Amino acid sequence: MHLKPKAPSKIPLFIGIGIGAFFLLIILYSLGFMQNLNFLMSDSLYGGKTPINSIVIVAIDDKSIDKIGRWPWDRSVFASLNSKLQGSLTIGYDIGFYENATGDAAFTSSLAGNKVVLASQVNGFDADGKADSYLLPKTEFLDAGARTGYVNILTHPDGVTRTADLTVSTQYDHFAYTILESALGIRREKEAMLYINFPSVPYMYQMVSIADVVAGKVDSSVFKNKIVLVGATSQSLKDHYFVPTSSGVAMPGVEVHAAIIQTLLNSNHLHHQSDASLFILLFLFVVGAGVCVFFLRPVWTFGILTGVIVLYEFCAIFFFDQNIILNLVYPPLAIMLAYPLFYAGSYAIETRERKKVESAFGKYLSPVVVSHLLKNKESVELGGVEKELTIFFSDIRGFTTLSEKLSPSELVATLNEYFDAMSTIVITHNGIVDKYIGDAIMAFWGAPNVNEKHARDAVLSALAMKKEMKKIKARFAVRGIDIDIGMGINTGQVIVGNIGSHSRFDYTVIGDAVNLASRVEGLTKEYGVLLLITAHTKRHLDNSFVCRELDLVAVKGKTEPVALFEVVGMLEDVEYDTTEFISIYSRGLTLYRQGEFADAKAKFTESYAMKHDKASKLMMVRCEEYLVHPPADWMGVYVAKNK
């Protein structure tokens, strides 16, 4: 791991960014921002446990409704049920016995000898949010020994049931709490907001159909020393709730009460981490992100912070098993918010300092230009002269991808190594490196010193760069860097001289010939070649250069077409099959310009089969298109759509 050079000027800004990010997170948390998302993510931690076997649910299911009849039933059915459950610890009815009904007397008689808890409901609340009115079971049932507890189930705003309020009533206990006390004679500490530890998905508790129990088809041993809950599981009775373990399947209300009983029995109710611990965690994560950005290179920073987020999620699983629910949104959000903010601040400072350096050295000129100016003092004045020069542009392919893979210092080192090698070649071949434009190089030949062979020198320089690129690629490949370049050359009349203002100027070239050279370089990607020259440059070369004419193109922004040539190499270096390949392509190009697209396609297909080059493929596709949609007034000119 390599540390970045430290910039003390960043410290105050980083402190400000850290404080701002920290308080922004607290404000968002206090406003409940993304609370539902946190609940949703936490829900994924529930489940994976086994429901206890000491609870049995006697289900009012579709089968029972089919056999016993339409709901509600005669209460003698439940009297018969009580007789079948004599060996149970407690019978809890998640059913309302609030009004008079047939069979009440039989049901009252059946309460003797059983511990029975009947459902009640909180109907109203006072100004403090406490229960002040109830819907209670019939008095005769309570007088006969039955107990009661309220069965109200809480649902969060997102429609999911996660909690039970055990303290909303001062007069009655919760249904599940009352059942547990009735069955075991024990009392648990009451939670105003009990987070239920749902053990599993719906319908996992042991369930038997009430119709089978009443019919005597279920052995009494199933209920011996068990807590028996009687409630609706049929969808038609509409007593279902979505819970954290639902996965799209609603849980019967009676099973929700079973989960509350299990949570109370195991004393494993859940607790959300405290706000204080969360705020401390947010502070540490923000500070940690700032420290990483300040001291480490981007690739290390990204890897470490990503690792911290992943590790935190695993910690959340561990703490959930300890009955603590960690906030799954805000600690990762702290990193995802602070990380780009710190980098933006770092970039702003580096940009400001870079501008200082550019301002300090902006008037420095290349040694060749300085030498010329010393010999020709009149050249110090602003202005220029018109001359025929050869202009060169090159560009690194995939530079954006490269810059994302490397740290700023690694990127600069890579570019410097590349620029140094290429600039040396330009200077060696009597050229001037005009400027570096990001990853691009602009150079020209023929000024300030007179050079009658400026076109030849420019092309020889480009061929030397082509060979040097093989060495550079080999060196860079060891470091995991893969780069390619495109080079474009044009010869023409330009203005060359000192251009700018009296306080700041550059010795450079301007004119249409410069723009054309830039456009030609851009076309290297489209035709899949490394080096393109125009016919204007080709006219200055002798037969020692092997060139392949590629196309006649009107570049973007121009109406006058120009012939483009790929410089394949020097004659002594080109093999016979390459010469044959060029000949076939040239015959295809002639037919293409004559509008014989079918024959032209055949030739381009033949040349493509030899070298699998992009230019042949491109021309094949064009011929296919023109065969379907013949161009009007065909002159053999392709109009480029891109720069």
C-alpha positions in Angstrom: 0.0 0.0 0.0 1.4 3.4 -1.1 0.5 6.6 0.7 -0.3 9.7 -1.3 1.8 12.8 -0.7 0.1 14.8 2.0 -1.4 18.3 1.2 -1.7 20.3 4.5 -3.9 22.8 2.7 -6.6 20.1 2.5 -6.9 19.7 6.2 -9.3 22.6 7.0 -11.5 21.8 4.0 -11.6 18.1 5.0 -12.6 19.0 8.6 -15.4 21.2 7.2 -16.6 18.5 4.9 -16.5 15.9 7.6 -18.5 18.1 10.1 -21.0 19.0 7.4 -21.5 15.4 6.3 -21.9 14.2 9.9 -24.6 16.8 10.8 -26.4 16.2 7.5 -26.7 12.5 8.3 -28.0 13.3 11.8 -30.6 15.7 10.4 -31.8 13.1 7.8 -32.0 10.4 10.4 -34.0 12.7 12.8 -36.4 13.5 10.0 -37.0 9.7 9.4 -35.4 9.8 6.0 -35.2 6.3 4.5 -36.7 4.7 7.7 -38.8 2.4 5.6 -35.7 1.3 3.7 -34.0 0.5 6.9 -36.9 -1.6 8.1 -37.0 -3.4 4.8 -33.3 -4.2 4.9 -33.5 -5.3 8.6 -36.4 -7.6 7.7 -34.0 -9.7 5.7 -32.2 -10.7 8.9 -35.3 -12.3 10.5 -36.0 -16.1 10.3 -33.9 -19.1 9.9 -34.9 -20.4 13.4 -37.3 -23.2 14.5 -40.7 -22.5 16.0 -40.9 -24.0 19.5 -42.9 -27.3 19.7 -44.6 -26.2 23.0 -47.1 -24.2 21.0 -49.9 -25.9 18.9 -52.3 -23.9 16.8 -55.8 -25.2 16.3 -56.7 -23.7 13.0 -60.1 -22.4 11.8 -59.2 -23.2 8.2 -61.0 -23.7 5.0 -61.4 -27.4 5.7 -63.2 -26.7 9.0 -65.5 -24.1 7.4 -66.4 -26.7 4.8 -67.2 -29.4 7.4 -68.7 -27.4 10.3 -70.4 -24.7 8.3 -70.4 -21.0 7.6 -68.7 -18.7 10.1 -69.6 -17.8 12.9 -70.3 -21.2 14.5 -72.5 -22.4 17.3 -70.3 -22.0 20.5 -71.0 -25.6 21.4 -68.3 -26.4 18.8 -65.8 -24.7 21.1 -67.3 -26.4 24.1 -66.6 -29.7 22.4 -63.1 -28.4 21.5 -62.4 -27.6 25.2 -63.2 -31.2 26.2 -60.6 -32.4 23.7 -57.9 -30.1 25.1 -58.0 -31.1 28.7 -54.3 -31.9 28.9 -53.1 -28.6 27.6 -51.3 -25.9 29.7 -53.6 -23.1 28.5 -56.1 -22.6 25.7 -55.9 -19.2 24.1 -58.8 -18.1 21.8 -57.9 -15.5 19.3 -61.6 -15.2 18.6 -64.1 -12.6 19.8 -66.7 -13.9 22.2 -68.3 -10.5 22.7 -72.0 -11.1 22.0 -74.7 -13.6 22.9 -74.7 -16.7 20.7 -76.2 -20.2 20.6 -74.2 -22.6 22.7 -73.1 -20.1 25.3 -74.2 -22.2 28.2 -72.3 -25.3 26.9 -69.2 -23.2 26.4 -69.5 -21.7 29.9 -69.7 -25.2 31.3 -66.6 -26.4 29.3 -64.4 -23.7 30.9 -64.3 -25.7 34.2 -61.1 -27.7 34.4 -59.4 -25.7 31.7 -57.1 -22.6 31.7 -58.7 -20.4 29.0 -57.7 -17.0 27.8 -60.2 -15.1 25.7 -59.5 -12.3 23.3 -60.5 -8.7 24.1 -59.8 -5.5 22.1 -58.7 -2.0 23.0 -61.4 0.2 21.5 -60.3 3.7 22.4 -57.4 5.7 23.9 -57.1 8.7 26.2 -55.0 11.8 25.6 -51.8 10.0 26.8 -52.3 7.2 24.3 -53.4 4.7 26.9 -56.4 2.4 26.5 -59.6 3.7 28.0 -62.3 1.5 26.4 -62.4 -2.2 25.6 -64.5 -4.8 23.8 -64.6 -7.6 26.3 -65.7 -11.3 26.4 -69.1 -12.0 27.9 -69.1 -11.6 31.7 -70.4 -15.1 32.3 -67.3 -16.5 30.6 -65.0 -14.4 32.8 -67.1 -15.3 35.9 -66.6 -19.0 35.0 -62.8 -18.6 35.3 -61.7 -17.5 31.8 -59.1 -14.7 31.6 -58.7 -12.1 28.9 -56.0 -10.2 27.1 -56.1 -7.6 24.3 -55.2 -9.0 20.9 -54.6 -5.7 19.1 -51.8 -6.1 16.5 -49.6 -3.1 15.5 -48.7 -2.5 11.9 -46.0 -0.1 10.8 -46.7 2.6 8.1 -45.1 0.3 5.5 -47.8 -2.3 6.2 -45.5 -4.7 8.1 -46.1 -6.0 11.6 -43.0 -6.0 13.7 -43.9 -5.0 17.2 -46.4 -5.6 20.1 -47.3 -2.9 22.7 -47.5 -4.7 26.1 -48.2 -1.5 28.2 -50.9 0.3 26.3 -53.4 -0.9 28.9 -53.2 -0.6 32.7 -56.3 -2.7 33.3 -55.6 -5.7 31.1 -52.5 -7.5 29.9 -51.6 -8.4 26.3 -53.2 -11.6 25.0 -49.8 -13.4 24.6 -48.5 -12.1 28.0 -51.7 -13.4 29.7 -51.4 -16.8 28.0 -47.8 -17.2 29.1 -48.7 -16.2 32.7 -51.6 -18.6 32.7 -49.6 -21.5 31.3 -46.4 -21.2 33.3 -47.3 -18.9 36.2 -44.4 -16.6 35.2 -44.3 -12.9 34.3 -41.8 -11.3 32.0 -40.7 -7.7 31.9 -43.1 -5.7 29.8 -41.8 -3.7 26.8 -43.8 -0.7 25.7 -42.7 -1.7 22.2 -41.7 -5.3 22.0 -39.9 -6.1 18.7 -41.1 -9.6 17.9 -38.3 -12.1 17.0 -40.2 -14.0 14.3 -38.5 -17.3 14.1 -39.6 -18.4 10.6 -41.9 -17.9 7.6 -45.7 -18.1 8.0 -47.4 -21.5 8.6 -44.4 -23.1 10.3 -45.9 -23.6 13.8 -47.5 -27.0 14.4 -51.1 -26.6 13.2 -54.1 -29.0 13.3 -57.6 -28.4 11.8 -60.3 -27.7 14.4 -62.6 -30.0 12.4 -60.2 -32.9 12.9 -59.8 -32.2 16.7 -63.6 -32.0 17.3 -64.1 -35.1 15.2 -61.6 -37.0 17.5 -59.1 -37.5 14.7 -56.2 -35.9 16.6 -54.6 -37.8 19.5 -54.9 -35.9 22.8 -51.1 -36.4 23.3 -50.6 -33.7 20.7 -51.9 -31.1 23.1 -50.5 -32.5 26.4 -48.6 -29.9 28.3 -48.7 -27.5 25.3 -50.0 -24.0 24.9 -52.9 -24.3 22.5 -53.9 -21.3 20.4 -57.2 -21.3 18.6 -57.6 -18.8 15.7 -58.4 -18.2 12.0 -56.0 -19.3 9.3 -58.6 -19.2 6.5 -58.0 -16.3 4.1 -61.8 -15.7 4.0 -61.8 -14.6 7.7 -59.3 -11.8 6.9 -57.1 -12.1 9.9 -53.6 -12.0 8.3 -50.6 -9.7 8.5 -47.4 -9.2 6.6 -44.4 -9.7 8.9 -40.6 -9.5 8.3 -40.5 -13.2 7.3 -43.5 -13.1 5.0 -41.7 -13.1 1.6 -45.1 -12.1 0.1 -47.2 -14.6 2.2 -49.2 -13.0 5.0 -49.1 -14.6 8.5 -52.3 -15.5 10.3 -52.9 -13.3 13.4 -53.0 -16.3 15.7 -49.4 -17.2 14.5 -48.3 -13.6 15.2 -49.4 -14.2 18.8 -47.5 -17.5 18.8 -44.4 -15.6 17.8 -44.9 -13.1 20.6 -45.3 -15.9 23.1 -42.1 -17.5 21.8 -40.2 -14.2 22.0 -41.4 -13.7 25.6 -40.7 -17.3 26.6 -37.1 -17.1 25.2 -36.5 -13.6 26.4 -35.0 -12.9 23.0 -37.0 -9.8 22.0 -35.1 -7.5 19.7 -33.7 -4.0 20.4 -32.7 -1.3 17.9 -29.3 0.1 18.6 -29.3 3.4 20.5 -29.2 6.7 18.8 -26.0 7.5 20.7 -24.2 4.4 19.4 -25.4 5.1 15.9 -24.2 8.7 15.9 -20.8 7.5 17.2 -20.6 5.0 14.4 -21.6 7.7 11.8 -18.8 9.9 13.1 -16.2 7.2 12.9 -17.3 6.2 9.4 -17.1 9.8 8.1 -13.7 10.4 9.7 -12.5 7.0 8.4 -13.5 8.0 4.8 -11.7 11.3 5.2 -8.6 9.7 6.4 -8.5 7.2 3.6 -9.1 9.8 0.9 -6.4 12.1 2.5 -3.7 9.5 2.9 -4.4 6.6 0.4 -4.5 6.3 -3.3 -8.0 6.0 -4.8 -7.8 2.3 -5.6 -6.9 1.5 -1.9 -9.5 3.9 -0.6 -12.3 2.4 -2.7 -11.3 -1.1 -1.7 -11.0 -0.4 2.0 -14.3 1.5 2.2 -16.1 -1.1 0.2 -14.7 -3.7 2.6 -15.8 -1.8 5.6 -19.4 -1.6 4.3 -19.4 -5.4 3.6 -17.9 -6.1 7.0 -20.5 -3.9 8.6 -23.3 -5.9 7.0 -21.8 -9.1 8.4 -21.6 -7.5 11.8 -25.3 -6.6 11.5 -26.0 -10.4 11.1 -23.9 -11.2 14.2 -25.6 -8.6 16.3 -29.0 -9.6 15.2 -28.2 -13.1 16.6 -27.5 -11.2 19.9 -31.0 -9.6 19.5 -29.7 -6.2 18.5 -30.8 -4.6 15.3 -28.1 -2.4 13.8 -29.1 0.4 11.4 -28.3 -1.0 8.0 -28.8 2.3 6.0 -27.0 5.2 7.7 -23.5 3.8 8.4 -23.0 2.7 4.8 -24.7 6.0 3.7 -22.1 7.8 5.8 -19.3 6.4 3.7 -21.2 6.7 0.4 -21.9 10.4 1.2 -18.5 11.4 2.7 -16.4 9.5 0.1 -17.4 11.6 -3.0 -17.5 14.8 -0.9 -14.0 14.4 0.3 -12.8 13.5 -3.2 -14.6 16.6 -4.6 -12.9 18.8 -2.1 -9.6 17.2 -2.8 -10.1 17.7 -6.6 -11.1 21.4 -6.0 -7.8 22.0 -4.1 -5.7 20.2 -6.6 -7.4 22.2 -9.4 -6.7 25.4 -7.6 -3.0 24.5 -7.0 -2.6 23.3 -10.6 -3.9 26.7 -11.8 -1.2 28.4 -9.7 1.5 26.3 -11.4 0.0 27.0 -14.8 0.0 30.7 -14.1 3.6 30.6 -12.9 5.0 28.7 -15.9 2.5 29.7 -18.6 5.0 31.9 -20.5 7.7 29.2 -20.8 8.4 28.1 -24.4 10.0 25.1 -25.9 13.8 25.3 -26.3 13.6 25.2 -30.1 11.2 28.2 -30.2 13.4 30.1 -27.7 16.4 29.5 -29.9 14.6 30.8 -33.0 13.4 33.8 -31.2 16.9 34.7 -30.0 18.1 34.6 -33.5 15.2 36.5 -34.9 14.3 39.2 -32.4 11.5 40.5 -34.6 9.7 37.2 -34.0 9.0 38.2 -30.4 6.1 40.3 -31.5 2.6 39.0 -31.8 1.6 37.9 -35.3 2.4 35.2 -37.8 3.1 34.3 -41.3 1.4 31.9 -43.8 3.5 28.8 -44.6 3.0 25.3 -45.8 3.5 23.0 -42.9 2.8 19.4 -41.9 0.6 19.0 -38.8 0.4 16.0 -36.6 -2.1 14.9 -34.0 -2.1 11.7 -31.9 -4.5 10.5 -29.2 -4.5 7.7 -26.7 -7.4 5.3 -27.2 -9.4 4.5 -24.1 -7.9 7.2 -22.0 -11.0 7.7 -19.9 -10.9 4.0 -18.9 -7.2 4.3 -18.2 -7.6 7.3 -16.0 -10.3 5.5 -13.9 -7.9 2.6 -13.3 -4.9 4.6 -12.1 -4.4 7.0 -9.3 -3.7 10.6 -10.3 0.1 10.2 -9.6 0.2 6.9 -11.5 -1.7 8.4 -14.4 0.7 11.4 -14.6 3.7 9.1 -14.4 2.3 7.0 -17.3 1.5 10.0 -19.4 4.9 11.5 -18.8 6.6 8.3 -19.8 4.5 8.2 -23.0 4.9 11.9 -23.8 8.7 11.7 -23.2 9.2 8.9 -25.7 7.0 10.4 -28.4 8.2 13.9 -27.9 11.8 12.7 -28.3 10.9 11.1 -31.6 9.2 14.3 -32.8 12.3 16.4 -31.9 14.7 13.9 -33.4 12.8 14.1 -36.7 13.0 17.9 -36.8 9.5 18.6 -35.5 8.1 20.9 -32.9 5.8 19.6 -30.1 3.2 22.4 -30.1 1.2 21.3 -27.1 -0.2 18.4 -25.0 -4.0 18.4 -24.9 -4.9 16.0 -22.2 -3.7 12.7 -23.6 -3.2 14.1 -27.1 0.0 15.4 -28.8 0.0 18.2 -31.4 3.1 18.7 -33.4 4.2 20.3 -36.7 7.1 20.3 -39.1 8.4 23.1 -41.3 8.7 26.0 -38.8 10.3 28.0 -37.3 13.3 26.6 -39.1 13.0 26.0 -42.9 12.5 22.3 -43.7 11.7 21.4 -47.3 11.1 17.7 -46.3 8.6 18.5 -43.5 6.0 16.0 -44.8 8.5 13.2 -45.1 9.9 13.9 -41.6 6.4 13.9 -40.1 5.5 10.5 -41.6 8.9 9.0 -40.6 8.3 10.3 -37.1 4.9 8.7 -37.0 6.3 5.4 -38.2 9.0 5.6 -35.5 6.2 6.2 -33.0 4.5 3.1 -34.3 7.5 1.0 -33.5 8.1 2.7 -30.2 4.5 1.9 -29.2 5.3 -1.8 -29.3 7.9 -1.3 -26.6 5.7 1.0 -24.6 2.8 -1.4 -24.7 5.2 -4.2 -23.5 6.4 -2.1 -20.6 2.9 -1.0 -19.6 1.5 -4.5 -19.9 3.6 -5.5 -17.0 1.8 -2.9 -14.9 -1.6 -4.0 -16.1 -1.9 -1.0 -18.5 -3.1 -1.5 -22.1 -3.0 1.6 -24.4 -3.2 2.2 -28.1 -3.0 5.4 -30.1 -4.3 6.9 -33.3 -2.2 9.4 -35.4 -3.4 11.8 -38.1 -1.2 13.9 -40.5 -2.1 16.6 -42.9 -0.1 19.1 -45.0 -1.3 22.6 -46.0 -1.2 26.3 -45.7 -1.4 27.6 -42.1 -0.6 30.7 -40.0 2.4 30.1 -37.8 3.7 32.5 -35.2 3.1 34.0 -31.8 -0.6 33.9 -31.1 -2.3 35.2 -27.9 -2.1 38.4 -25.9 0.8 40.7 -25.0 0.9 39.1 -21.5 0.6 35.5 -22.7 1.2 33.9 -26.1 2.1 30.6 -27.7 4.2 29.9 -30.7 1.6 27.7 -32.6 -0.2 27.1 -35.8 -3.8 27.8 -36.8 -5.9 27.3 -39.9 -8.1 24.8 -41.8 -5.2 22.5 -42.4 -4.7 22.1 -38.6 -8.4 21.3 -38.1 -8.3 18.7 -40.9 -5.3 17.0 -39.3 -7.3 16.7 -36.1 -10.3 15.3 -37.9 -8.1 12.8 -39.7 -6.7 11.6 -36.4 -10.2 11.0 -35.1 -11.0 8.9 -38.2 -8.3 6.4 -37.3 -10.6 4.8 -34.8 -13.4 4.5 -37.4 -11.2 2.8 -39.9 -9.2 0.7 -37.3 -5.8 1.9 -38.4 -2.9 3.4 -36.4 -1.8 6.1 -38.9 -3.8 8.1 -41.4 -2.5 10.8 -43.8 -4.3 13.0 -46.3 -3.6 13.1 -50.1 -2.0 16.5 -49.4 0.7 14.8 -47.4 0.9 11.8 -49.7 1.9 14.0 -52.6 5.1 14.9 -50.8 6.2 11.2 -50.3 8.1 9.1 -52.7 7.6 5.4 -53.6 9.7 4.2 -50.6 6.5 4.7 -48.5 3.9 1.9 -48.9 0.4 3.5 -48.5 -3.1 2.1 -48.8 -5.8 4.5 -50.0 -8.7 3.9 -47.7 -11.5 6.2 -48.7 -12.6 9.6 -50.0 -14.1 11.5 -47.1 -15.7 14.8 -46.4 -14.8 15.3 -42.8 -17.3 16.8 -40.3 -17.6 20.5 -40.9 -16.1 20.4 -44.4 -17.7 20.0 -47.8 -14.5 19.4 -49.8 -13.6 15.7 -49.8 -10.1 14.5 -49.1 -8.5 11.1 -49.9 -7.2 9.2 -46.8 -4.3 6.9 -46.8 -3.0 4.4 -44.3 0.8 4.5 -44.1 1.6 0.8 -43.9 5.4 1.2 -43.6 8.6 1.5 -45.6 8.9 -0.6 -48.8 11.7 -2.7 -47.5 9.7 -3.7 -44.4 6.4 -4.7 -46.1 5.9 -8.3 -47.0 4.3 -9.7 -50.2 1.0 -10.7 -48.7 0.5 -7.2 -47.4 1.2 -5.9 -50.9 -1.4 -8.3 -52.3 -3.9 -7.3 -49.6 -3.5 -3.6 -50.5 -4.0 -4.5 -54.2 -7.3 -6.3 -53.5 -8.6 -3.5 -51.3 -7.7 -1.0 -53.9 -9.6 -2.9 -56.6 -12.6 -2.9 -54.3 -12.2 0.8 -53.7 -12.2 1.5 -57.4 -15.4 -0.6 -57.9 -17.0 1.1 -54.8 -16.4 4.6 -56.3 -17.8 3.5 -59.6 -21.0 2.4 -57.8 -20.5 -1.3 -58.5 -21.3 -2.1 -54.9 -21.9 -5.9 -55.3 -18.5 -6.4 -56.9 -16.9 -4.0 -54.5 -18.3 -5.9 -51.6 -16.8 -9.1 -53.0 -13.3 -7.5 -53.1 -13.6 -6.1 -49.6 -14.8 -9.5 -48.3 -11.7 -11.0 -49.9 -9.4 -8.4 -48.3 -11.1 -8.8 -45.0 -10.5 -12.6 -45.1 -6.8 -11.9 -45.5 -6.2 -9.5 -42.7 -9.5 -9.2 -40.8 -9.1 -5.4 -40.8 -11.7 -3.0 -39.7 -11.6 -0.9 -42.8 -12.5 -3.8 -45.1 -15.3 -4.7 -42.8 -16.5 -1.1 -42.7 -16.6 -0.9 -46.5 -18.4 -4.3 -46.7 -21.1 -2.9 -44.5 -21.4 0.3 -46.5 -21.7 -1.7 -49.8 -24.5 -3.8 -48.2 -26.3 -0.7 -47.2 -25.9 1.0 -50.6 -27.2 -2.2 -52.3 -30.4 -1.8 -50.4 -30.5 2.0 -50.4 -28.6 3.2 -53.4 -27.2 6.7 -52.7 -28.4 9.5 -54.9 -25.9 11.4 -57.1 -23.1 9.0 -56.1 -19.7 10.7 -56.3 -17.7 8.1 -54.2 -17.5 10.4 -51.2 -18.3 9.4 -47.7 -19.5 12.1 -45.4 -18.1 11.6 -41.9 -20.6 11.9 -39.1 -18.1 12.1 -36.2 -15.2 14.4 -35.5 
